[in-house]
Amino acid sequence: MTVAVTRRERSADELRRTAKRCRDAAAARRMLALALVLEGHPRGEAARHAGMDRQTLRDWVHRYNAQGLAGLRDRPRSGRKPRLTAEQTAELGQVVEKGPDPDRDGVVRWRRVDLRALVEARFGVRLHERSVGKLLRRLGFARLSVRPKHPASEPEAQETFKKASPSGRETRYPRTPAASRSSSGSRTRPGWASRGP
């Protein structure tokens, strides 16, 4: 059974011009197939030129007749439903922001494997480590490797140690004197650096 293009507000030439300006390659290809149909080409030939079969072309003709050019674009795909609800995701973000409790969580910094176990224990949802990483990126967390801080460390003792330690600018070895320039402008070595007999 053939299907006719009943929407006639655009001619075949107008469809071609619109397809040329269209950034959506799939929609442009469908416009070109419809232009061939409007010019009277057989449906099989029009479908073959557009890289589709006759049934697919028939479906696009139906959508064009019902919705116009907007019907030739792909509908947005909803994708897979998120494994965690918005509330659970927000709660996880707060947990990450607060950081782990070494006594309760057994770690001094969060790793993806730790957060995966936490999500499974708290929400009953099993995630892959990569999914945990993607979730953290969506929440705005960057992967940082910071030096863990021991809970029993004493900041005052650390400051006292820093003050008593020699600064990093002080050198351990005496500096060699800089080479001087002779009257001719070339560099000369210090006398003690010259080779002896």
VOKOL-290296 format. One line per 3 residues: their letters; for each residue x, y, z of C-alpha. Coordinates in pm, 1 decimal, m for minus. Each point is the difference from the previous one (the first is absolute). Layout:
% VOKOL-290296
a = X/Y/Z | ...
% end
This chain:
% VOKOL-290296
mtv = 0.0/0.0/0.0 | 148.4/334.4/m104.3 | m6.8/305.3/220.2
avt = m29.7/345.2/m153.2 | 151.8/318.8/131.5 | m311.2/198.8/84.8
rre = 176.2/298.2/152.4 | 80.1/223.1/m296.8 | 116.3/327.7/158.3
rsa = 356.3/m66.1/m122.6 | 105.6/m99.8/m346.4 | 276.4/m250.1/m75.5
del = 244.7/287.3/m66.2 | m87.3/165.9/332.4 | 54.9/m329.9/181.6
rrt = 341.7/m31.5/m165.8 | 97.7/355.6/100.4 | m116.8/m64.5/356.7
akr = 195.9/m327.2/7.7 | 311.3/183.7/m115.3 | m24.3/244.6/293.7
crd = m100.7/m266.1/254.7 | 266.5/m101.4/252.6 | m176.1/m326.1/85.5
aaa = 134.1/m244.0/m259.6 | m271.9/m260.0/57.5 | m280.5/256.4/m38.8
arr = 167.7/140.5/m313.5 | 15.3/m348.5/m151.5 | m373.0/m46.7/69.8
mla = m79.1/336.3/m163.2 | 189.4/m106.1/m311.5 | m195.3/m327.6/m13.9
lal = m327.3/193.1/26.4 | 117.0/233.9/m277.5 | 50.4/m301.8/m225.7
vle = m348.2/m128.5/88.3 | m152.6/342.5/m80.3 | 173.0/m5.6/m340.8
ghp = m169.5/m329.3/m79.2 | 291.6/m242.4/43.2 | m96.5/m355.2/100.8
rge = m3.2/m56.7/375.1 | 263.9/m274.1/m16.6 | 238.5/224.9/m193.2
aar = m57.3/295.6/235.4 | 59.8/m223.9/301.3 | 315.9/m149.4/m152.3
hag = 146.3/345.2/m76.1 | m63.6/104.7/360.4 | 153.7/m317.5/145.4
mdr = m320.3/m150.4/143.2 | m257.0/m260.6/m94.0 | m350.8/62.9/m133.3
qtl = m170.6/m64.6/334.6 | 223.3/252.4/177.9 | m70.8/258.9/m270.3
rdw = m372.9/m68.8/40.4 | 28.5/66.0/376.3 | 179.8/331.1/m61.6
vhr = m263.5/106.6/m252.5 | m266.4/m62.0/266.2 | 191.1/211.1/250.6
yna = 58.2/277.5/m251.9 | m369.5/5.3/m90.5 | m93.4/25.6/368.1
qgl = 270.3/234.5/135.1 | 178.0/164.9/m290.7 | 376.6/48.9/7.7
agl = 7.5/m43.1/377.9 | m119.6/m358.4/m49.6 | 314.4/m83.6/m199.0
rdr = 227.0/55.9/297.6 | 80.1/m275.5/247.2 | m197.0/19.5/320.6
prs = 211.5/51.8/310.9 | 82.4/m323.6/171.5 | m64.0/m17.0/370.0
grk = 285.6/m239.3/65.8 | 28.3/m234.2/291.0 | m167.5/99.9/324.2
prl = 260.0/107.4/261.0 | 80.5/m267.6/256.2 | m1.9/252.3/285.8
tae = m280.7/246.1/65.1 | 70.6/372.8/19.6 | m22.2/m14.2/379.6
qta = 244.6/m291.0/20.1 | 240.3/175.2/m234.8 | m14.2/317.4/211.4
elg = 59.4/m204.4/314.9 | 301.5/m167.4/m159.5 | 136.0/342.0/m94.3
qvv = m26.0/111.5/363.3 | 176.8/m316.8/117.0 | 286.0/58.7/m244.9
ekg = 21.9/368.9/94.9 | 17.7/m81.6/370.9 | 264.0/m269.7/m48.0
pdp = 32.3/m339.5/165.5 | 13.7/m69.1/371.7 | 304.8/m229.0/48.6
drd = m156.4/m179.7/296.9 | m335.4/m62.2/m164.4 | 98.8/m32.8/m367.3
gvv = 346.0/m151.9/41.9 | 160.9/234.9/m255.5 | 162.2/342.5/17.3
rwr = m103.2/106.7/m351.3 | m274.9/m109.6/m236.5 | 80.7/m224.0/m292.9
rvd = m248.8/m112.7/m260.4 | 3.3/m353.6/135.8 | m82.8/133.5/348.6
lra = m284.6/214.8/m130.8 | m132.5/m294.1/m201.2 | m21.2/m206.0/320.2
lve = m159.5/292.7/183.2 | m266.2/46.3/m270.9 | m80.2/m370.6/7.4
arf = m23.8/m8.5/380.5 | m195.8/322.8/38.1 | m228.0/m1.8/m307.0
gvr = m0.9/m365.0/m106.5 | 123.1/90.6/m349.8 | 296.0/m173.9/m161.9
lhe = 211.7/225.9/m219.3 | 317.9/m61.6/m195.0 | 305.2/202.3/103.5
rsv = m10.2/186.6/m333.0 | m362.5/94.0/67.8 | 102.6/135.6/339.4
gkl = 269.6/208.9/m172.7 | m252.1/138.5/m251.7 | m240.8/78.9/281.1
lrr = 272.5/188.4/189.8 | 86.9/202.0/m311.6 | m368.2/91.3/m43.9
lgf = m3.5/118.2/361.4 | 299.6/223.2/m74.4 | 268.4/m194.4/185.4
arl = 342.4/m24.7/m161.0 | 234.1/m291.1/49.5 | 266.9/126.4/235.9
svr = 266.6/m199.9/173.5 | 71.4/181.3/322.6 | 225.4/m109.5/279.4
pkh = m216.7/m162.6/266.6 | 4.9/158.3/342.1 | 29.4/m223.5/301.8
pas = m281.6/70.0/247.3 | 242.4/1.6/295.6 | 241.3/249.8/m157.0
epe = 78.0/315.2/196.0 | 11.2/317.5/m212.1 | 187.8/190.8/273.7
aqe = 280.8/m257.7/6.7 | 24.7/15.0/m379.8 | 32.1/380.3/4.8
tfk = 269.7/m18.7/269.5 | 190.1/m254.2/m207.9 | m23.0/221.7/m308.9
kas = 136.7/300.6/191.7 | 292.6/m197.9/147.1 | 95.4/m157.0/m334.7
psg = 244.6/179.5/m232.4 | m169.0/163.0/m293.2 | 24.4/m160.8/m339.1
ret = 181.9/304.3/m136.9 | 308.5/m63.5/204.7 | 252.0/m206.4/m190.8
ryp = 197.5/m281.4/151.4 | 308.7/46.4/m214.4 | 197.5/322.7/m56.4
rtp = m57.5/159.4/m334.6 | 276.5/6.8/m255.4 | 101.3/350.8/m96.9
aas = m149.1/124.5/m322.0 | 227.5/16.1/m299.8 | 132.1/348.3/m67.9
rss = 52.6/157.2/m337.2 | 343.8/89.9/m127.6 | 71.3/331.0/m166.9
sgs = m63.4/m167.1/m335.5 | m352.8/m93.9/103.2 | 44.8/m378.2/13.3
rtr = m69.9/m192.4/317.5 | 291.7/m94.2/219.5 | 23.7/m261.8/269.9
pgw = 102.5/76.9/353.5 | 364.4/m68.9/70.8 | m71.9/m291.1/230.7
asr = m205.1/m168.3/m274.2 | 288.2/m13.4/m247.0 | 169.3/m329.6/m54.5
gp = 327.2/m51.3/171.0 | 309.2/m165.4/m146.9
% end
